[in-house]
């Protein structure tokens, strides 16, 4: 094969997602969306600021794009969300322009700051500061999900990790599977906590807590397919 026709592997830059759960922006444009024909064309399009991730221009062709990120190509009027899938691990679905600024973010951990305020450290490298009054009204917990408006980083909704809420699996052999939480069996650490779920076909399955991403109550708060 001629050198210019080869598909060269691009390694993601360090960023908000791990190398195992993300793809470089260039690979998504060239190999998945196929809106550019070559790495050179892809780098040019990206460097010109013609691609947005979560509503922000990203000019690094190696930028890591992962679960629940949105990709916008204004020139084409197309918008996508990255979702976990059972077959390809990372999948893309088309969404409307209104959806690109709405994002479900899992609470990874919390940090107590001076004055008793709490910083929620969220999936994908985001964080939000909440004051003591809000904490007294909403007991945000690790592995809960907050639905966030990326325009102003305000919390729209808070969906706790609890029985009967719906989750999508983001790791392991059940990745991409949707299910209602039926039981949580605590362990000594997060990865030893087992969650039992019932999928949409009434089949029961289990996974570890770290793979569970709460995504809604009766239905997902964002489009997943």
C-alpha positions as CSV (number, residue, x, y, z in Angstrom):
1,X,0.0,0.0,0.0
2,X,1.4,3.4,-0.9
3,X,2.5,5.4,2.1
4,X,0.0,8.2,1.5
5,X,-2.9,5.7,1.7
6,X,-2.0,4.2,5.0
7,X,-4.0,4.9,8.1
8,X,-1.5,6.0,10.8
9,X,-2.5,5.5,14.5
10,X,-2.8,8.7,16.5
11,X,-2.3,8.5,20.2
12,X,-4.6,10.8,22.3
13,X,-3.0,13.7,24.2
14,X,-3.3,13.7,28.0
15,X,-6.7,15.1,28.9
16,X,-10.1,14.5,30.4
17,X,-10.4,10.9,29.4
18,X,-8.1,7.9,29.7
19,X,-6.4,6.4,26.6
20,X,-8.6,3.3,27.0
21,X,-11.9,5.1,26.9
22,X,-11.3,7.8,24.3
23,X,-10.2,8.4,20.7
24,X,-8.2,11.3,19.3
25,X,-10.3,13.9,17.5
26,X,-8.5,13.3,14.2
27,X,-9.4,9.5,14.3
28,X,-13.1,10.3,14.8
29,X,-13.2,12.8,11.9
30,X,-11.3,10.6,9.5
31,X,-12.1,7.0,10.4
32,X,-15.5,7.1,12.1
33,X,-17.4,10.1,10.6
34,X,-15.3,10.0,7.5
35,X,-15.7,13.7,6.8
36,X,-12.0,14.1,5.9
37,X,-10.0,11.8,3.7
38,X,-6.5,12.1,5.2
39,X,-4.7,13.0,8.4
40,X,-3.4,16.2,6.7
41,X,-6.9,17.3,5.8
42,X,-8.1,16.5,9.3
43,X,-5.3,18.4,11.0
44,X,-6.1,21.4,8.8
45,X,-9.8,21.4,9.6
46,X,-9.2,21.0,13.3
47,X,-6.4,23.7,13.4
48,X,-8.8,26.1,11.7
49,X,-11.2,25.8,14.6
50,X,-14.0,24.2,12.6
51,X,-14.7,21.4,15.2
52,X,-16.2,21.9,18.6
53,X,-16.1,19.5,21.6
54,X,-18.8,20.3,24.2
55,X,-19.4,23.6,22.5
56,X,-15.8,24.7,22.6
57,X,-13.3,24.9,19.8
58,X,-10.5,22.4,20.0
59,X,-7.5,22.8,17.8
60,X,-5.5,19.8,19.1
61,X,-6.0,16.9,16.6
62,X,-4.9,14.5,19.4
63,X,-7.5,15.8,21.8
64,X,-9.1,12.8,23.6
65,X,-12.8,12.5,23.0
66,X,-14.7,10.2,25.3
67,X,-18.1,9.1,26.7
68,X,-20.9,11.7,26.6
69,X,-18.7,14.4,24.9
70,X,-20.5,16.2,22.0
71,X,-18.8,16.9,18.7
72,X,-20.1,19.7,16.5
73,X,-19.1,20.5,12.9
74,X,-20.9,23.9,12.2
75,X,-19.9,23.9,8.5
76,X,-21.9,20.8,8.0
77,X,-24.6,21.6,10.6
78,X,-24.0,18.2,12.2
79,X,-23.7,17.3,15.9
80,X,-22.9,14.1,17.7
81,X,-22.7,12.6,21.1
82,X,-20.2,9.9,22.1
83,X,-21.9,6.9,23.8
84,X,-20.7,3.5,25.1
85,X,-21.8,0.7,22.8
86,X,-21.6,-3.1,23.2
87,X,-19.8,-3.8,20.0
88,X,-17.4,-0.9,19.3
89,X,-17.0,0.4,22.8
90,X,-17.2,4.0,21.6
91,X,-20.1,5.0,19.3
92,X,-21.5,8.2,17.9
93,X,-25.1,9.2,17.6
94,X,-26.6,12.3,15.9
95,X,-28.1,14.9,18.2
96,X,-29.8,18.3,17.8
97,X,-27.9,21.6,18.2
98,X,-29.8,22.2,21.4
99,X,-28.4,19.0,23.0
100,X,-24.7,19.9,22.6
101,X,-24.7,22.0,25.8
102,X,-26.5,19.5,28.0
103,X,-24.3,16.8,29.6
104,X,-24.8,14.1,32.2
105,X,-21.7,14.1,34.5
106,X,-21.1,11.5,37.2
107,X,-19.7,12.7,40.5
108,X,-16.3,11.0,40.8
109,X,-15.5,12.5,44.2
110,X,-15.9,15.6,46.3
111,X,-13.6,18.1,47.9
112,X,-14.4,20.2,51.0
113,X,-13.2,23.8,50.6
114,X,-12.8,26.7,53.0
115,X,-16.2,27.9,54.4
116,X,-17.8,24.5,54.1
117,X,-18.4,24.7,50.4
118,X,-18.1,21.5,48.3
119,X,-16.4,21.0,45.0
120,X,-18.0,18.3,42.9
121,X,-15.3,16.6,40.8
122,X,-17.0,15.2,37.8
123,X,-16.5,12.7,35.0
124,X,-14.5,14.1,32.1
125,X,-12.4,16.6,34.2
126,X,-15.2,19.0,35.0
127,X,-15.9,20.4,38.5
128,X,-18.6,22.5,40.0
129,X,-18.6,24.4,43.3
130,X,-21.8,24.1,45.4
131,X,-22.4,26.1,48.6
132,X,-23.5,24.8,52.0
133,X,-27.1,25.8,51.5
134,X,-27.4,23.8,48.3
135,X,-25.7,20.8,49.9
136,X,-28.3,20.9,52.7
137,X,-31.1,20.6,50.1
138,X,-29.4,18.1,47.8
139,X,-27.0,15.6,49.4
140,X,-24.8,15.0,46.4
141,X,-23.0,11.7,46.7
142,X,-20.2,10.0,44.8
143,X,-21.5,8.1,41.8
144,X,-24.6,10.2,41.6
145,X,-25.1,12.0,38.3
146,X,-25.7,15.7,37.7
147,X,-27.2,17.0,34.5
148,X,-25.3,20.2,33.6
149,X,-25.8,23.1,31.3
150,X,-22.3,23.6,29.8
151,X,-23.2,27.2,28.8
152,X,-23.1,28.4,32.4
153,X,-22.0,25.2,34.3
154,X,-25.2,25.2,36.2
155,X,-26.8,22.0,37.6
156,X,-30.2,21.3,35.9
157,X,-31.0,18.0,37.6
158,X,-29.5,15.7,40.2
159,X,-30.1,11.9,39.7
160,X,-28.9,9.8,42.6
161,X,-27.4,6.3,42.5
162,X,-30.3,4.4,44.0
163,X,-32.6,1.5,43.2
164,X,-35.0,1.8,40.2
165,X,-33.0,4.6,38.5
166,X,-31.6,3.7,35.1
167,X,-27.9,3.4,34.4
168,X,-25.7,2.8,31.3
169,X,-22.6,0.6,31.8
170,X,-19.3,2.2,30.8
171,X,-16.8,-0.6,31.2
172,X,-16.4,-4.4,31.4
173,X,-18.2,-7.0,29.4
174,X,-21.6,-5.3,29.7
175,X,-20.4,-2.0,28.3
176,X,-23.2,0.0,26.6
177,X,-25.9,-2.0,28.3
178,X,-28.9,-0.1,29.8
179,X,-30.5,-1.3,33.0
180,X,-32.5,-0.4,36.1
181,X,-30.6,-0.6,39.4
182,X,-32.2,-3.3,41.5
183,X,-29.7,-3.8,44.2
184,X,-26.4,-2.4,45.5
185,X,-24.2,-4.8,47.6
186,X,-21.6,-2.7,49.3
187,X,-18.0,-3.8,49.4
188,X,-14.9,-2.5,51.2
189,X,-14.0,-0.3,48.2
190,X,-15.8,1.0,45.2
191,X,-14.5,-1.7,42.8
192,X,-15.7,-4.4,45.2
193,X,-19.3,-3.0,45.4
194,X,-21.6,-5.0,43.2
195,X,-24.6,-3.6,41.5
196,X,-27.4,-5.7,40.2
197,X,-29.4,-4.4,37.3
198,X,-32.4,-5.4,35.1
199,X,-32.1,-4.6,31.5
200,X,-34.9,-3.4,29.2
201,X,-35.6,-7.1,28.3
202,X,-36.1,-8.0,32.0
203,X,-32.8,-9.8,32.1
204,X,-30.8,-9.5,35.3
205,X,-27.0,-8.9,35.3
206,X,-24.3,-7.7,37.6
207,X,-21.3,-5.4,37.4
208,X,-19.0,-3.4,39.6
209,X,-19.9,0.1,40.8
210,X,-17.2,1.8,38.9
211,X,-18.8,0.7,35.6
212,X,-22.2,2.1,36.6
213,X,-23.2,5.5,35.2
214,X,-26.6,6.7,36.4
215,X,-28.3,8.3,33.3
216,X,-31.9,8.9,34.3
217,X,-35.0,7.8,36.3
218,X,-37.7,6.3,34.0
219,X,-35.6,7.0,30.9
220,X,-32.2,8.4,29.9
221,X,-31.9,12.2,30.3
222,X,-30.0,12.4,27.0
223,X,-30.3,10.5,23.7
224,X,-28.2,7.3,23.7
225,X,-29.2,5.6,20.5
